[in-house]
Amino acid sequence: MQPDICLSLRAVDGSAARLARPLVTALTGVHGDLVITLRTLEDQVDAMMVRERVLASLFGFFGGLALLLAGLGLDGVTAYSVSRRRSEIGIRIALSARPAGIATLVWQRTVVLVPIGIVAGLTASLWLSRFVGPLLVGLEPNDPFTIVSAIG
């Protein structure tokens, strides 16, 4: 079996595809058994980046799913907290509590949970980033902008 030979063709003006046909004709004229496959540089780069694109898509999908689950979990915990305090909230309303005061009462519990979640998530992401670091292209594993935007 003969080794693969790679030829690069660059056109100074115009299209390289226009020069490919005469090149193929000349090469097959010299050696008729040659199998010639023409691929553009763009196609070759795309073929090399398939794995990275699939991984990036999967990470994006699971990141969005995690965000959705975190939002649903926070909503569920808040709803559970409000349902447990329903009678207290009813008494406060009966005693002419303002709606803003009731909302503050409900949000106080949530505001405590969010920083706890941020600290837990930040700790886990900093620990796990060393495993994901080799898969990142053009990003630092602990990029401050990415961490701040994820917290936001």
DAUR-V310369 format. One record per pair of residues at least 24 apart in sequence whose C-alpha atoms are under 10 Angstrom apart, sorted by the first residue. I is the first residue (numbers start at 1). J is the second residue. If there is no record, write none. Layout:
i & j
I & J
I & J
This chain:
i & j
2 & 34
4 & 34
4 & 35
4 & 36
5 & 36
6 & 36
6 & 37
6 & 38
7 & 38
8 & 38
8 & 39
8 & 40
8 & 41
9 & 40
9 & 41
16 & 40
51 & 135
52 & 135
52 & 136
52 & 137
55 & 135
55 & 136
56 & 135
56 & 136
56 & 137
63 & 150
67 & 150
70 & 117
74 & 110
74 & 113
74 & 114
74 & 117
75 & 110
77 & 109
77 & 110
77 & 113
78 & 106
78 & 107
78 & 109
78 & 110
78 & 113
79 & 106
81 & 106
81 & 109
81 & 110
82 & 106
82 & 107
82 & 109
114 & 151
115 & 151
117 & 151
118 & 150
118 & 151
118 & 152
119 & 151
121 & 150
121 & 151
122 & 147
122 & 148
122 & 150
122 & 151
